[in-house]
Amino acid sequence: MTVAVELIVNQLKKVLSEEQVSTNETVRQLHGKDESHHTMSLPDVVAFPRSTADVSAILKFAHAERVPVVPFGVGSSLEGNAIPIANGISIDFSEMNAILEIRPDDLLVKVQPGVTRAQLNKELKKHGLQFTVDPGADATLGGMAATNASGTTAVRYGVMRDQVRDLEVVLADGSVIHTGSLAAKSSSGYHLNGLFIGSEGTLGCFTELTLQVYGIPEFVAAGRAVFATVGDAVNAVTALLQVGISIGRVELVDEASIKQANIYNETSYDEKPTLFLEFYGNEAGMHADIEFAREIFADFGCLSVEFEHDNAARNKLWEARHSLAYAYIHAYPGKKLMSTDVCVPISMLAESVLYAREQLEEVGLAGGIVGHVGDGNFHALLMLDPNDAEEQAKANRFNEHIVQFALLRGGTCTGEHGVGIGKMKYQSTEHGTSLLVMKSIKAALDPHNIMNPGKIFNI
């Protein structure tokens, strides 16, 4: 341990208890990576706060001594968002995992940032409620707010930014603020919720979140619609949305990905472009929507469509979609998964997905196209050898092409994974001179650049 690190550790042990501070090599390694392909970088020390006061004390010290700080949830991010590339302190929020208050009449819940999505929904179910944002991984709610996560249900309920009423945030200097209220809307002041959500720990640490929740639907049906081509499937989704059918989820899985899902889950789905669907509502209305959807799909050459109403069958179907990343990893041992993430206007979705498929075939890497096509967000899953420079270059070239394709069509370089390390180089192209405004905000709130430095943009 260097002298500088020893001083950091000793100071942290003065403001926290000794067991809340760790320099253990294994612990540091767990906090030096995420689920992405980006290179590991270890923090000097990991701190485990138990309260807002603990977080404030950590940041007051870090601010005074110019020590980098990176908030950490469970490490499920996909763009290196929580990798401490400048070392310093990783703040692990796993011990701040209390559900503080459930307000059923207001459809609100207040939680600490270390609460996971599954943990919250298990408790909400007792009240007939659910938290709807579903990124696939059992991420922490603090981490989901930090990246403005979304996932399969965004087409119906919106993204993380749409669910947050209020945040308690500890700023870089250790001061504590609230960004909103319990009210459903407000025209008072700047929209600080929107500023902090998606800021990836570069402006402060979330210590409490007040979130909107929803009633659990009375009836749910999940289904699969199989098409001859990816273009037919995507155009069918566009038509479905244009007629105003209230759909809960609509996910695209291409042929290559269906094949991997079948192997991994021991299923026998047709290995053709497939839409995974879910409808909610009262029984009569839901069945009417399903029949209307069948008619629309038929107009786009749908080969087959099947729906499941049984809970076990629905879970099995969605497990095939959610486990796709692990299916690819299992199929290519020794290789690393790279997951891309772009979002385009719905009218541009079909040509964007087809372009991505063409580019994937051109670079010759194993992978597939999947996505939350109901809101224009899709991903390519690529398998590459992290030690093979040529494969890495091919993957980067592929990512560059689909991002530029999306930006030229009014889209964004990331629909839900966040900027992190991987999408920094596209910020100027996407945001133009407004990037200077972002940098000014960062400089005002974090003048010493200690909060997750080297993410989103460089100062």
Secondary structure as UniProt FT lines:
FT   HELIX           3..15
FT   HELIX           18..20
FT   STRAND          21..22
FT   HELIX           25..30
FT   STRAND          45..47
FT   HELIX           52..65
FT   STRAND          69..72
FT   TURN            81..82
FT   TURN            85..86
FT   STRAND          89..92
FT   TURN            94..95
FT   STRAND          99..103
FT   HELIX           104..106
FT   STRAND          108..111
FT   TURN            113..114
FT   HELIX           117..124
FT   HELIX           125..127
FT   STRAND          129..130
FT   HELIX           141..146
FT   TURN            147..148
FT   TURN            152..153
FT   HELIX           154..157
FT   HELIX           160..163
FT   STRAND          164..171
FT   TURN            172..173
FT   STRAND          176..178
FT   HELIX           192..196
FT   TURN            197..198
FT   TURN            200..201
FT   STRAND          204..212
FT   STRAND          214..215
FT   STRAND          219..226
FT   HELIX           230..242
FT   TURN            243..244
FT   STRAND          247..253
FT   HELIX           255..265
FT   STRAND          274..281
FT   HELIX           283..299
FT   TURN            300..301
FT   STRAND          304..308
FT   HELIX           311..322
FT   HELIX           324..331
FT   TURN            333..334
FT   STRAND          336..339
FT   STRAND          342..343
FT   HELIX           346..348
FT   HELIX           349..363
FT   STRAND          367..372
FT   HELIX           373..375
FT   STRAND          377..384
FT   TURN            386..387
FT   HELIX           389..408
FT   TURN            409..410
FT   TURN            420..423
FT   HELIX           424..426
FT   HELIX           427..431
FT   TURN            432..433
FT   HELIX           434..445
FT   TURN            447..448
FT   TURN            453..454
//
